[in-house]
């Protein structure tokens, strides 16, 4: 596939690697395409590869894996349209402790009792969180606060007020309980923070919780099973 086709606009479904930021994935895809374009320029030519716009439709945390929609060229104009579609996630909560960021990026800061928690309480709590509600994003997030990303403020050791926003959890299915671990599948709207659900679930159970694994399995009609790894994209004959 020639770079001109990427400029015309492509939608790439990528399985984001663990510990990569979404921008890492975007930059790598852009580098692969431009590098292939450079190889097709005759030796000694002063020609340069044309500029290529590349962007993603919905950030995934570095410690999350799964579906990342990457748009190239003219398809970048449709990024907001893809971002607005419902998301599906699977993952694991750990009950009985919290971390400052509600996932594994930071060490455990508090321990809570879990002896009182029954399976029925967990299933009931999941039903409680289903529907439209106000959610406060974690301070360790990409939310903008006075021109700064919230995580920049948090990593500087400062605090700030993060405003709540309306979200909808269409479904919240508990798929496995093996205390202190609880597996789940959640379908929700744009802007939902699964780490915040971990925090709120822990509080609802009169305990604490944080996220130990997260995978985005679907965005609208786009499914993770149709995505490719960055390594496979680089090795393929598409570029």
Beta strands, then each sheet from edge to edge (+ up, - down):
strand 1: 10-16
strand 2: 54-56
strand 3: 65-72
strand 4: 87-95
strand 5: 97-99
strand 6: 108-111
strand 7: 131-136
strand 8: 144-145
strand 9: 148-149
strand 10: 164-178
strand 11: 181-188
strand 12: 209-219
strand 13: 222-223
sheet 1: 1+ 3- 2+
sheet 2: 1+ 3- 12- 4+ 11- 10+ 7-
sheet 3: 1+ 3- 12- 13+
sheet 4: 5+ 6-
sheet 5: 8+ 9-
end
